[in-house]
Amino acid sequence: MLQWPPSGALLDQQGAGTGMRKSYVAAHIYMIVGVISGLYYREMTKINEFEGETQLSVLHTHLLALGMLVFLIVLGLDKVFGLSGNKQFTYFYWFYNTGLTITCLSMLYRGTQTVLGNEVPELFSLVGGLGHIILTVGLVLLFILLGKRVKEHESARPEQPEPVNSSV
Protein backbone atom coordinates (compact mmCIF):
# COMPACT_ATOMS: atom_id res chain seq x y z
CA MET A 1 0.00 0.00 0.00
CA LEU A 2 1.34 3.44 -0.90
CA GLN A 3 1.82 5.95 1.86
CA TRP A 4 1.82 9.75 1.54
CA PRO A 5 4.27 11.22 2.27
CA PRO A 6 6.60 8.27 1.65
CA SER A 7 8.08 6.66 4.73
CA GLY A 8 11.79 6.74 5.50
CA ALA A 9 12.17 3.06 4.50
CA LEU A 10 10.75 3.75 1.05
CA LEU A 11 13.07 6.71 0.65
CA ASP A 12 16.05 4.58 1.72
CA GLN A 13 15.17 2.07 -1.00
CA GLN A 14 15.14 4.91 -3.53
CA GLY A 15 18.60 6.04 -2.47
CA ALA A 16 17.57 9.31 -0.83
CA GLY A 17 16.83 8.24 2.73
CA THR A 18 18.56 10.82 4.88
CA GLY A 19 17.36 14.39 5.01
CA MET A 20 20.71 15.74 3.94
CA ARG A 21 20.86 13.31 1.04
CA LYS A 22 17.28 14.23 0.04
CA SER A 23 18.20 17.92 0.02
CA TYR A 24 21.33 17.27 -2.03
CA VAL A 25 19.46 15.12 -4.56
CA ALA A 26 16.64 17.67 -4.84
CA ALA A 27 19.14 20.52 -5.41
CA HIS A 28 20.95 18.46 -8.04
CA ILE A 29 17.73 17.56 -9.88
CA TYR A 30 16.52 21.18 -9.83
CA MET A 31 19.90 22.30 -11.21
CA ILE A 32 19.67 19.84 -14.11
CA VAL A 33 16.01 20.63 -14.88
CA GLY A 34 16.69 24.37 -14.54
CA VAL A 35 19.53 24.28 -17.07
CA ILE A 36 17.45 22.14 -19.45
CA SER A 37 14.50 24.53 -19.15
CA GLY A 38 16.78 27.43 -20.12
CA LEU A 39 17.88 25.50 -23.19
CA TYR A 40 14.24 24.68 -23.99
CA TYR A 41 13.32 28.37 -23.75
CA ARG A 42 16.14 29.41 -26.06
CA GLU A 43 15.46 26.74 -28.66
CA MET A 44 11.66 26.96 -28.52
CA THR A 45 11.67 30.72 -29.10
CA LYS A 46 14.34 30.46 -31.83
CA ILE A 47 12.56 27.68 -33.76
CA ASN A 48 9.23 29.54 -33.60
CA GLU A 49 10.84 32.96 -34.23
CA PHE A 50 9.13 34.25 -31.09
CA GLU A 51 10.26 37.57 -29.62
CA GLY A 52 7.50 38.41 -27.11
CA GLU A 53 7.04 37.82 -23.40
CA THR A 54 6.64 34.25 -22.20
CA GLN A 55 6.69 32.40 -18.88
CA LEU A 56 9.47 30.25 -20.31
CA SER A 57 11.89 33.15 -19.84
CA VAL A 58 11.62 32.92 -16.04
CA LEU A 59 11.05 29.18 -15.65
CA HIS A 60 14.75 28.33 -15.40
CA THR A 61 15.21 31.10 -12.82
CA HIS A 62 12.41 29.65 -10.69
CA LEU A 63 13.91 26.18 -10.89
CA LEU A 64 17.44 27.33 -10.08
CA ALA A 65 16.55 29.82 -7.31
CA LEU A 66 13.52 28.20 -5.67
CA GLY A 67 14.74 24.67 -6.35
CA MET A 68 18.51 24.34 -6.37
CA LEU A 69 19.46 27.28 -4.15
CA VAL A 70 16.73 26.69 -1.56
CA PHE A 71 17.73 23.05 -1.15
CA LEU A 72 21.43 23.94 -0.92
CA ILE A 73 20.52 26.37 1.87
CA VAL A 74 18.34 23.71 3.55
CA LEU A 75 21.27 21.29 3.28
CA GLY A 76 23.48 23.73 5.20
CA LEU A 77 20.79 24.47 7.78
CA ASP A 78 20.24 20.75 8.24
CA LYS A 79 23.95 20.27 8.92
CA VAL A 80 23.95 22.99 11.58
CA PHE A 81 20.53 22.49 13.20
CA GLY A 82 19.65 18.85 12.42
CA LEU A 83 16.37 19.63 10.65
CA SER A 84 15.83 16.24 9.02
CA GLY A 85 14.90 12.98 10.63
CA ASN A 86 11.39 13.92 11.71
CA LYS A 87 7.91 14.11 10.20
CA GLN A 88 7.87 17.90 10.00
CA PHE A 89 10.93 17.91 7.71
CA THR A 90 9.31 15.21 5.57
CA TYR A 91 6.11 17.28 5.31
CA PHE A 92 8.13 20.38 4.37
CA TYR A 93 10.03 18.39 1.74
CA TRP A 94 6.94 16.99 0.05
CA PHE A 95 4.77 20.13 0.27
CA TYR A 96 7.57 22.35 -1.03
CA ASN A 97 8.52 20.03 -3.91
CA THR A 98 4.88 19.44 -4.86
CA GLY A 99 4.14 23.18 -4.87
CA LEU A 100 7.23 24.05 -6.87
CA THR A 101 6.54 21.26 -9.37
CA ILE A 102 2.93 22.36 -9.92
CA THR A 103 4.03 25.98 -10.28
CA CYS A 104 6.80 25.18 -12.77
CA LEU A 105 4.67 22.80 -14.85
CA SER A 106 2.02 25.50 -15.06
CA MET A 107 4.67 27.98 -16.23
CA LEU A 108 5.99 25.47 -18.75
CA TYR A 109 2.55 24.87 -20.23
CA ARG A 110 1.59 28.55 -20.29
CA GLY A 111 4.94 29.59 -21.77
CA THR A 112 4.91 26.92 -24.45
CA GLN A 113 1.37 27.79 -25.48
CA THR A 114 2.27 31.48 -25.65
CA VAL A 115 5.25 30.77 -27.92
CA LEU A 116 3.05 28.59 -30.15
CA GLY A 117 0.44 31.38 -30.35
CA ASN A 118 -2.29 29.43 -28.57
CA GLU A 119 -4.72 30.75 -26.01
CA VAL A 120 -4.12 29.59 -22.44
CA PRO A 121 -7.21 28.67 -20.42
CA GLU A 122 -7.72 30.70 -17.24
CA LEU A 123 -7.60 27.41 -15.34
CA PHE A 124 -3.81 27.55 -15.54
CA SER A 125 -3.73 30.75 -13.50
CA LEU A 126 -5.59 28.85 -10.79
CA VAL A 127 -3.24 25.87 -11.09
CA GLY A 128 -0.20 28.15 -10.77
CA GLY A 129 -1.80 29.85 -7.77
CA LEU A 130 -2.47 26.48 -6.15
CA GLY A 131 1.19 25.57 -6.68
CA HIS A 132 2.26 28.79 -4.95
CA ILE A 133 -0.07 28.10 -2.02
CA ILE A 134 1.29 24.56 -1.55
CA LEU A 135 4.86 25.88 -1.84
CA THR A 136 4.07 28.49 0.83
CA VAL A 137 2.73 25.78 3.17
CA GLY A 138 6.07 24.01 2.74
CA LEU A 139 7.98 27.20 3.59
CA VAL A 140 5.85 27.78 6.69
CA LEU A 141 6.57 24.22 7.84
CA LEU A 142 10.31 24.79 7.27
CA PHE A 143 10.32 28.00 9.31
CA ILE A 144 8.35 26.43 12.16
CA LEU A 145 10.86 23.56 12.29
CA LEU A 146 13.83 25.90 11.97
CA GLY A 147 12.47 28.10 14.78
CA LYS A 148 12.16 25.06 17.08
CA ARG A 149 15.69 23.90 16.27
CA VAL A 150 17.22 27.35 16.76
CA LYS A 151 15.48 27.60 20.14
CA GLU A 152 16.76 24.12 21.12
CA HIS A 153 20.24 25.05 19.91
CA GLU A 154 20.29 28.24 21.99
CA SER A 155 19.00 26.53 25.14
CA ALA A 156 21.57 23.73 24.80
CA ARG A 157 24.52 26.14 24.87
CA PRO A 158 26.10 26.68 28.28
CA GLU A 159 25.71 30.18 29.61
CA GLN A 160 28.61 32.46 28.80
CA PRO A 161 30.06 34.51 31.67
CA GLU A 162 29.89 38.27 31.33
CA PRO A 163 33.06 39.75 29.84
CA VAL A 164 35.21 41.54 32.38
CA ASN A 165 36.34 45.04 31.52
CA SER A 166 39.74 45.76 33.02
CA SER A 167 41.31 49.14 32.89
CA VAL A 168 45.01 49.31 33.37
GIKAFEN-V440756 format. One record per helix or strand of 2 or more residues. SS is the DSSP state (H for helix, E for strand). FROM is the first residue (numbers start at 1). LEN is the number of residues. If there is no record, write none. Layout:
ss & from & len
SS & FROM & LEN
SS & FROM & LEN
This chain:
ss & from & len
H & 8 & 6
H & 19 & 29
H & 56 & 26
H & 87 & 30
H & 123 & 34
